[in-house]
Every structure is written in structure tokens, then in C-alpha cells.
Amino acid sequence: MKLHAIESSKFKLDGGAMFGVVPKSMWNKYHPADENNMCTWQMRCLLVEDGDRKILIDTGIGNKQDEKFRSHFYPHDEVSFESALAQVGLTKEEITDVLLTHLHFDHAGGAVEIDANGDLVPTFPNATYWSNEIHYNWAYSPNAREAASFLKENFVPLHDHGVLQMIDVQEGIQFSDHITLRFVYGHTEAMMLPVIHLPSGNTIIYSADLIPSHHHISIPWVMAYDVQPLKTLDEKAALYESITDGKHFLFFEHDADIACGHVIKNEKGRVVFGGVNDIANLI
């Protein structure tokens, strides 16, 4: 098994939106905002080589959106998948699976690209793409709160090209030899968290937007983007019940600097950030 963090692009989001009810006087100490109250975040994907399967988890924002759209989010430090995969000796054609945790544009935008004829086509031509029916239907007919995040050009072409498969929404379902799935509902409906069971006995949880960065480890630090923030509180607490043993590690999709870390309980019994970890050393 091999793991590769792929940092597809940085972008900016409003600091208040990212930290919800937490006052700026608190979060700005740890993640300073610019003059427009925008904070920089990463769109970090994870490539898992699991046996014969080469599984890419999430795809970042992509590059097909127009300049007006991009001006809202300031994507920068962009890295193409061709370049990122070449660094680990692979090509886009060798990706066998693309697991989309959910279909918000900053997670699924890179799943589809525009070809030389101006058509929307799967970015990874030989891959099977994976979502689940509950979430796909939620994204296809979105509520007003999430409508701007679910862009049909990012996922409907996958269905139209016949490359999108649906996963049964069943807690702990086996996705590959070493990956099971956890389902959460606070951020959006039926978001999937891949749980990667490593040969060493360690486990990595791809925390997607349940815990987008190490700054969001504290249970009350929840994004304003979440459709059910109280459920997010419960889901974080339930996750923490089993991951403070020194064998479980969180992969942070949006942390600007830290890809992987672990949590511990402090002297007061609160779950806090335990330190940075190199995923290569966990395998």
C-alpha cells in the first residue's frame, strides 16, 4: 500500500463562514484573515494505491469554472493532476477509482474537465467514480442553502458517461481491501469519510468537511456551511470516542499547512490536537 497527498490548489473562504459561531478574536489568532476577512485553505486530495486499485479521494475545484466564479474563491498555487501524478510515477489513465466524499464544488470540481471539443468529460478516463444515491439526489435537487455549492457540471456528466457508481449507505461498508466508509450528515447529507486501515495497524480517517483542518478539532468549532451543525457536534464527539488511542490519524483536506495529525485527550479530558504526522511513516 502507498499513500500520496496531492495538494491540487489553495483557495480562499470567508473566515467567519469557516469558523461559524466562534468569534474572530479567537480564530484569527490561529488562522489570520486578510483585509477582506478571507482565509487561505488547501484543497488536498489523497491517492491510495491499494493492491491493483489506484484510488483518488476527492478532486479539488478543477479548472473549468469561469473567471467570475474563480474571483469569489481566489484559487492559486494550482497543480494539475498530470503534474502531481507524474511525481509519483502515474498518469491520469492509471487511476482506477475516484471516491467523491461529497459533491460540493471544492471536492468534486476536478472530477470533470473540458476536452478539446469543448465537451464535459471525466478527468480520469479509465476510472470508476463513486458517490451514493442519497447524497447524489440531495446534490441534484439542492436546498437553497447549498445550491451554489452543487454545480451539476461537476457530477452529472459522470452519470451521463456511465462511469458513476453508487455505494450502499451502510456504516462500515467495505470499499476496497483496506478502505471502509463512514457516513455523516451534519455538513451535508450522507457525506462519506474513507477510513484507511494500514498494514502497520494504524488507521487514517479522511475527515473531509467534518474536520476540515486541525483548527476545527475542538467540538464547538464548526463551519457555518454545515446544514445541521448540531449533528456535526455529535458526529465529531462520536468519532473522538475511538481515535485517541495513538493508532488513529486524521487527514485534513483543507488545512493550509498540515496534511495529517492525531488527537489526544488533555488533562481536562478534552480532545485536542496531538501533533503532526507524516503519512508515509504510518504505513
Residue, then its C-alpha position, 0 to 999 in steps of 0.5 A: m500500500k502507498l499513500h500520496a497527498i496531492e495538494s491540487s490548489k489553495f483557495k480562499l473562504d470567508g473566515g467567519a463562514m469557516f469558523g461559524v459561531v466562534p468569534k474572530s478574536m479567537w480564530n484569527k489568532y490561529h488562522p489570520a484573515d486578510e483585509n477582506n476577512m478571507c482565509t487561505w485553505q488547501m484543497r488536498c486530495l489523497l491517492v491510495e494505491d491499494g493492491d491493483r486499485k489506484i484510488l483518488i479521494d476527492t478532486g479539488i475545484g478543477n479548472k473549468q469554472d469561469e473567471k467570475f466564479r474563480s474571483h469569489f474563491y481566489p484559487h492559486d498555487e494550482v497543480s494539475f493532476e498530470s503534474a502531481l501524478a507524474q511525481v509519483g510515477l502515474t498518469k491520469e489513465e492509471i487511476t482506477d477509482v475516484l471516491l467523491t466524499h461529497l459533491h460540493f464544488d471544492h471536492a468534486g470540481g476536478a472530477v470533470e474537465i473540458d476536452a478539446n471539443g469543448d465537451l464535459v468529460p471525466t478527468f480520469p478516463n479509465a476510472t470508476y467514480w463513486s458517490n451514493e444515491i442519497h447524497y447524489n439526489w440531495a446534490y441534484s435537487p439542492n436546498a437553497r442553502e447549498a445550491a451554489s455549492f452543487l454545480k451539476e457540471n461537476f457530477v452529472p456528466l459522470h452519470d451521463h458517461g456511465v462511469l458513476q457508481m453508487i455505494d450502499v449507505q451502510e456504516g462500515i461498508q467495505f470499499s476496497d481491501h483496506i478502505t471502509l466508509r463512514f457516513v455523516y450528515g451534519h455538513t451535508e447529507a450522507m457525506m462519506l469519510p474513507v477510513i484507511h486501515l494500514p498494514s502497520g495497524n494504524t488507521i487514517i480517517y479522511s475527515a473531509d468537511l467534518i474536520p476540515s483542518h486541525h483548527h476545527i478539532s475542538i467540538p464547538w468549532v464548526m463551519a457555518y456551511d454545515v446544514q445541521p451543525l448540531k449533528t456535526l457536534d455529535e458526529k465529531a464527539a462520536l468519532y473522538e470516542s475511538i481515535t485517541d488511542g495513538k493508532h488513529f490519524l486524521f487527514f485534513e483536506h483543507d488545512a493550509d499547512i498540515a496534511c495529517g495529525h492525531v488527537i489526544k485527550n488533555e488533562k481536562g479530558r478534552v480532545v485536542f490536537g496531538g501533533v503532526n504526522d507524516i503519512a508515509n511513516l504510518i504505513 
